[in-house]
Amino acid sequence: MKQRGWAIDGGSRARRTGWRTPPNEISWGFMKLLREGNKTKRVYDVNPYVEVYRFHDDLYGLYNQSCDGGADVWMWLVIGPRKAMLVDTAFGLGDMKGLVDEITGGMPLVVANTSAGAEHVLGNCRFESVFCHEYDHEAVKSTCRPGGWDYLFDKDGQNPWLQFGRKDLPSYRSYELGAVSNGSVFDLGGDHQVELIWTGGPTPGHSMYLDRKRRCLFAGDGVSSDAIRCGMGFTPGRPYGQYASLTAYRDCLTKLVGRIGEFDYLFPGHFMVNLENNVLVDILNALDAVIAAPDKYNYEVEEAGADGSKRAVRHKYVKGFGTVAYTVDGIHPPKG
């Protein structure tokens, strides 16, 4: 019997060989239907590792299979009248800059990160400059760095989760990383503006991007049909670490739900996309339920931390969707 998360043929050169954390059934089912049946899908010769989907005339989803055995990742490319904008850079596998230039016709490009997670920022060095929220600035710098891709390979130099050419990963080069604040607006020309909305939660500076013209919200790790991992534990000494908490995300999401009339669809960084905006309300209800009663969870999984230690991760169901994943010490972390 095969393990969960059977390989899906999306037509790219990369081939799935295993998972560190396989997706749940609804996420896998959605991705199979999309990746094997969507008529807009295209794989460009300039970067055969990325599947490109056209969701609107000016909105493309760039789908990257995960290089580290975690969740496959979406990058979002928005084309405005004078500039284009790329939200997240994935692992940098293949010629990402060449791919974006081919799609946009070489338009000036704004690049921004939703969080400091490796699967969102390791491709930063493919570009001249990138923006992120100020609370994630140092973490992004320490993730996209020389040697930042070494963790993808075992002691024998093999990647146990995905088949790809190691030479097609970036060789690190310096780039400009700009720190911006909540509410910053990126002008793509004409009436096309994209606003950074800080949420915290998955990382201290985790942010979503609101395309005001298209009425789409690029939600990063804050929305996931698998597990929304926030409140995973406070790290002493980590800058702004108190914002990588479930409570911080709940507080920010409460404000965002108050603006729900400004956007119609959600485009997360993983799995199911093009979701109705009311999913945010169901996520907020789940967060409120966790804060009110942390011990009333649906199931618990023991996971290994980055240092090899074990931790209990609790999961609370989001109505009709995925789960909120949290640790007890990440609900109300100490301030400072």
C-alpha positions in Angstrom: 0.0 0.0 0.0 1.3 3.4 -0.9 1.8 6.1 1.7 -0.5 9.1 1.8 0.1 11.8 -0.7 0.6 9.8 -3.9 2.7 11.6 -6.6 0.7 13.8 -8.9 1.8 14.5 -12.5 1.7 18.2 -13.0 4.0 18.1 -16.1 7.0 19.6 -14.5 10.5 18.1 -14.4 10.4 17.6 -10.7 9.2 14.2 -9.4 7.7 13.6 -6.0 9.4 10.7 -4.2 8.2 11.1 -0.6 6.9 13.4 2.1 8.1 14.7 5.4 4.5 15.8 6.2 2.0 14.5 3.6 -1.1 16.6 2.8 -4.5 15.7 4.1 -7.0 14.1 1.7 -9.0 17.2 0.7 -5.8 19.1 -0.1 -4.4 16.2 -2.1 -7.7 15.7 -4.0 -7.9 19.4 -4.9 -4.3 19.4 -6.2 -4.8 16.3 -8.2 -7.8 17.7 -10.0 -6.1 21.1 -10.6 -2.7 19.9 -11.6 -3.8 17.1 -13.9 -6.9 18.8 -15.4 -6.5 22.6 -15.4 -6.6 23.9 -19.0 -4.6 27.0 -18.3 -1.6 25.1 -16.9 1.7 25.6 -18.7 5.3 24.6 -18.0 7.8 27.0 -19.6 11.1 25.8 -21.1 13.0 28.5 -19.2 12.0 26.9 -15.9 10.6 23.3 -16.3 10.3 22.9 -12.5 7.4 25.3 -12.1 3.8 24.8 -13.1 2.1 28.1 -14.2 -1.7 28.6 -13.8 -3.6 31.6 -15.1 -6.4 32.5 -12.7 -7.2 35.9 -14.2 -5.9 37.9 -17.1 -3.5 39.6 -14.7 -3.0 36.9 -12.1 -0.8 33.8 -12.3 -0.1 31.1 -9.8 3.4 29.6 -9.9 3.3 26.2 -8.3 6.5 24.7 -6.8 6.7 21.2 -5.4 8.3 21.3 -2.0 12.0 20.6 -1.9 12.0 19.8 1.8 9.2 17.3 2.0 6.7 19.9 3.5 3.8 21.6 1.8 4.1 22.4 -1.9 4.2 26.2 -2.3 2.4 28.8 -4.5 4.0 32.0 -5.7 1.6 34.7 -7.0 2.4 36.9 -9.9 0.2 40.0 -10.4 0.6 42.1 -13.6 -0.3 45.8 -13.3 -0.3 48.6 -15.9 3.4 49.6 -15.3 4.8 47.0 -12.9 4.4 43.4 -12.0 4.5 42.0 -8.4 5.7 38.6 -7.3 4.5 37.4 -3.9 7.0 34.9 -2.4 10.0 33.2 -4.2 9.7 29.5 -3.0 13.0 27.5 -3.0 14.4 29.3 -6.1 14.4 26.0 -8.1 15.1 26.8 -11.7 15.4 30.1 -13.5 12.7 32.0 -11.6 13.7 35.5 -12.9 13.7 34.2 -16.4 10.3 32.6 -16.0 8.7 35.8 -14.5 10.3 37.9 -17.3 8.9 35.6 -20.0 5.4 35.8 -18.5 5.4 39.6 -18.0 7.4 40.5 -21.1 10.2 41.9 -18.9 8.2 44.4 -16.9 9.7 46.1 -13.9 9.1 43.8 -10.9 8.3 44.2 -7.2 9.0 41.1 -5.1 7.7 40.6 -1.6 7.6 37.8 1.0 4.7 36.7 3.1 6.9 35.2 5.9 10.4 34.1 6.8 9.7 30.4 6.0 12.4 28.8 3.9 9.8 27.7 1.3 8.8 31.3 0.8 12.2 33.1 0.7 15.0 30.8 -0.5 14.5 32.1 -4.0 15.0 35.7 -3.0 18.5 35.8 -4.2 17.3 35.2 -7.8 16.1 38.8 -7.7 17.8 42.2 -7.2 15.6 43.4 -4.4 12.8 42.0 -2.2 10.5 43.4 0.5 9.3 41.8 3.7 7.6 43.0 6.9 10.1 44.6 9.4 9.4 41.9 12.1 10.7 39.2 9.7 13.6 41.1 8.3 16.4 39.5 10.3 14.9 36.0 10.0 14.6 36.3 6.2 18.3 37.3 6.0 19.3 34.4 8.1 17.3 31.9 6.0 18.3 33.0 2.5 22.0 32.9 2.9 25.1 31.0 1.7 24.4 27.3 2.6 20.7 27.9 3.1 19.8 25.0 0.8 22.1 22.4 2.5 19.3 21.1 4.7 17.5 19.8 1.7 20.0 17.0 1.3 20.9 13.9 3.4 24.4 12.8 4.4 24.8 11.1 1.0 23.9 14.3 -0.8 20.5 13.1 -1.9 17.1 14.8 -1.5 14.7 12.2 -0.1 11.5 13.9 -1.2 11.9 15.3 -4.7 13.9 14.5 -7.8 15.5 17.6 -9.3 19.0 18.8 -10.4 21.0 20.3 -7.5 22.6 22.6 -10.0 19.2 24.2 -10.6 19.1 25.6 -7.1 20.5 29.1 -6.7 24.1 29.9 -5.9 23.6 32.5 -3.3 24.3 36.1 -4.3 23.6 39.3 -2.3 20.4 41.1 -2.9 18.6 44.1 -1.3 16.1 43.2 1.4 13.8 46.0 2.3 11.9 46.1 5.6 8.4 47.6 5.4 5.6 48.2 7.8 1.9 47.3 8.1 -0.2 49.1 5.6 2.6 49.7 3.1 1.2 50.0 -0.5 2.9 48.9 -3.7 1.8 50.8 -6.7 1.7 48.8 -9.9 0.5 51.7 -12.0 -2.9 53.3 -12.7 -5.4 52.2 -10.1 -3.7 48.9 -9.4 -2.3 48.9 -5.8 -1.3 46.0 -3.5 -1.4 46.6 0.3 0.7 44.7 2.9 -1.5 43.6 5.8 0.5 42.3 8.8 -1.0 39.4 10.7 1.7 37.7 12.8 0.9 34.1 13.7 3.1 31.7 11.6 6.1 34.0 11.9 6.4 37.4 13.7 6.2 39.4 10.5 3.8 37.1 8.6 1.8 39.3 6.2 -0.9 39.0 3.6 -1.1 41.1 0.5 -4.4 42.7 -0.6 -4.8 43.3 -4.4 -7.3 46.1 -4.1 -8.2 46.1 -7.8 -8.6 42.4 -8.3 -10.1 42.1 -4.8 -7.9 39.1 -4.0 -6.0 38.4 -0.7 -2.7 36.5 -1.0 -2.8 34.8 2.4 0.6 33.0 2.7 0.6 30.6 5.6 -2.3 32.2 7.4 -4.8 30.2 5.4 -4.3 26.5 4.6 -6.6 23.6 3.7 -4.1 21.4 5.6 -2.8 22.9 8.8 -2.5 26.6 9.8 0.6 26.4 12.0 0.6 29.3 14.4 1.4 29.5 18.1 4.1 26.9 17.7 6.1 28.1 20.7 7.9 31.3 21.8 11.6 31.3 21.3 13.4 33.4 24.0 15.5 36.1 22.5 13.8 35.9 19.1 13.1 39.5 17.8 9.4 40.2 18.0 8.9 36.5 18.8 5.7 37.3 20.8 3.9 37.9 17.5 4.5 34.4 16.3 1.6 33.3 18.5 -1.9 32.2 18.1 -3.3 35.1 20.1 -1.4 37.6 17.9 -2.9 36.0 14.8 -6.4 36.0 16.3 -6.1 39.7 17.1 -4.9 40.6 13.6 -7.4 38.4 11.9 -10.2 40.0 13.8 -9.3 43.3 12.2 -8.9 41.7 8.8 -12.3 40.1 9.0 -13.6 43.6 9.7 -12.4 44.5 6.2 -13.9 41.4 4.5 -15.9 43.6 2.2 -12.7 44.7 0.5 -11.8 41.3 -1.0 -13.7 38.3 -2.5 -11.2 35.5 -2.9 -8.2 34.1 -0.9 -5.1 32.8 -2.6 -3.0 31.0 0.1 0.6 29.9 -0.1 -0.2 26.2 0.0 -2.7 23.7 -1.3 -6.3 24.9 -2.1 -6.6 28.3 -3.6 -9.3 30.7 -5.0 -11.3 30.3 -1.8 -14.3 32.4 -0.8 -13.5 35.1 1.7 -15.8 33.6 4.4 -13.1 31.0 5.1 -11.4 33.7 7.2 -14.5 33.8 9.5 -14.3 30.1 10.1 -10.6 30.3 10.9 -11.2 33.1 13.3 -13.9 31.1 15.0 -11.4 28.2 15.5 -8.8 30.5 16.9 -11.3 32.0 19.3 -12.2 28.4 20.4 -8.6 27.5 21.1 -8.0 30.6 23.2 -11.2 30.0 25.2 -10.4 26.3 25.8 -6.9 25.2 24.8 -7.5 21.7 26.1 -10.5 21.1 23.9 -8.7 20.1 20.7 -9.6 17.5 18.1 -6.3 15.5 18.0 -2.7 15.8 19.0 0.5 14.8 17.1 4.0 14.4 18.5 6.5 16.2 16.3 10.3 16.6 16.4 11.5 20.2 16.8 14.4 21.7 14.9 16.7 20.7 17.8 15.5 17.1 17.7 13.3 17.5 20.8 9.8 16.2 20.9 6.7 18.5 21.2 3.0 17.9 21.3 1.2 19.8 18.5 -2.6 20.1 18.9 -5.0 20.4 16.1 -8.4 22.2 16.1 -10.7 21.7 13.2 -11.7 24.7 11.1 -15.3 24.2 9.9 -15.3 22.5 6.5 -11.6 23.2 6.0 -8.3 22.2 7.6 -7.0 22.7 11.1 -5.3 25.2 13.3 -2.1 23.6 14.7 -0.6 25.0 17.9 1.4 24.3 21.0 0.2 25.3 24.5 3.2 27.6 25.1 2.5 29.4 21.8 -1.0 30.6 22.6 0.0 33.4 25.0 3.8 33.9 24.8 5.6 36.2 27.2 6.0 39.8 26.0 9.3 41.4 25.0 
